[in-house]
């Protein structure tokens, strides 16, 4: 049992806590609430805190009521994720005041110190009830955030993740145990680590636990959930792609064609390689690439695919995603399989 | 218990099989024999099969005798690794005839089909006693090699590895389970998978087992073993460096300054970032960089370090390597810790 269970009492104790990532425009109320209803922690993507955020939270509140998950301390039993560098804090705080949530997740500030004031503000308007989650990608970031922001949870993201992440990183294989060791050495205690990046099923979850995680976060796997807000062309491409170490690429070109120009410079985003990427590699100008992307947006679902131009953000584990399932089933099967894998792996070598 | 134990009967059954990687010029007879003497499988670096190979094997034979490890089928209880693209096959086969070994490991052919004839030749001169190991880095490579070369073992190398590897790859987190799943789907059976890339201690080994490995291979960890053939400056830099996701870089510049110009184009090599790398990034010509590298070779141990120019090949797990230990102790502690980690992780969530 992890200390995470205390702070999020609706979570199930019979396996690792499964978290769904706040994927921009994709992880909305139905996905977040389904994950929490299954005993996990679902995150709604707050993105930059656009005016529609309140509607998404209102929908989440309705779904929570319908799902019979009890409120915890008056908080919605879901989390809310923000892209730190571009968040409209006024809109975000107003939404949080109207719909207090169990956790707020911050990702990708211009400087780590930007997280301080923001975290204080979130704690203040919630009477210290809302928990602060911060996502990091290196040992140095983990230590600095732990010492300054003092978050309630650190999400440690390895190099296999889909979508945005630091362009230079280790995978969870080495990042997670090194964060653990350095925390021990520096006397940093009491911050649970949630592993993210390359976890698709119970095997990845079991591996993350062995590496030192207290909980596991999945993004790519939930792209193929029944409740996700995703175009069919995108989801079909997730189901099709395999061998993600070579079929996906970490690049900034997908941001550029989609009009996101202000990401902190140390970030890139991993997606399935398509014409946008290949044309950029072969020297097409950004302007032409953007124009062709905009044409492709008119094609509907056929705009995705290796010869298409619509972006398929996904992690290297995309080849392990082969079917669409209800989010709650995904959560439950990962919890169950992770334990089975650990027990089976341990028993295999006992003579 | 894994089927690996049958083919390498000196290996210990009480935990996962621990393999030491055939690191060029670094993993020689003392390291390889110490690993096998501790119940693992030590690999001697055959490299390109230079004339000194026979001397290294003669030394290994002496050390095996002194260690009282029984020969298996008349074979030395160690493996021999070759860089496929540059191997002098005549020299290699002659050495193998004089000193038959338990396993031959091939890595980095220009084309995967190059492995076929070579594997046949090795099998033939050993009366099918020497086992064929092939290292791969993608799902597609794993499937093609399994179907054509039909090796006895596949070494699956993830993106965290030090030294050479495919420049575009997933980490073990997703690569290993996807190879397993695709093998199952394609009906490929009976080829044990040895995981490599990012495994430093029992946590990484436990994670690899959970992800589907039958055995684990370590390189970077053995750079800090008592028996390794390494300059003190190099070893000190391995002990110093941390946060390997950012402090190491995968690049081709280290090959260039060291005079290795014929690696297959899809490969890069991961090492700690130093002046060679930074100067290359900032536009220094290759010729000047080579000249400065050659000057640095005269500096002895002070040629290493972040401001030095001597190459410190190491994986992203370099920060987990904090002390020099005898290779046998490393092997035993990984075996023990891996089991403890799996048992502890499994019991943690049982209510």
Interface residues (C-beta under 8 A of the other chain):
Chain A: X1 X2 X13 X14 X15 X16 X137 X138 X139 X140 X158 X159 X160 X166 X168 X169 X170 X171 X172 X173 X174 X175 X177 X178 X181 X182 X197 X198 X199 X200 X201 X203 X204 X206 X207 X208 X209 X210 X211 X212 X242 X243 X244 X245 X246 X249 X315 X316 X317 X319 X320 X339 X341 X342 X343 X345 X346 X348 X349 X350 X351
Chain B: X1 X2 X13 X14 X15 X16 X137 X138 X139 X140 X158 X159 X160 X166 X168 X169 X170 X171 X172 X173 X174 X175 X177 X178 X181 X182 X197 X198 X199 X200 X201 X203 X204 X206 X207 X208 X209 X210 X211 X212 X242 X243 X244 X245 X246 X249 X315 X316 X317 X319 X320 X338 X339 X341 X342 X343 X345 X346 X348 X349 X350 X351
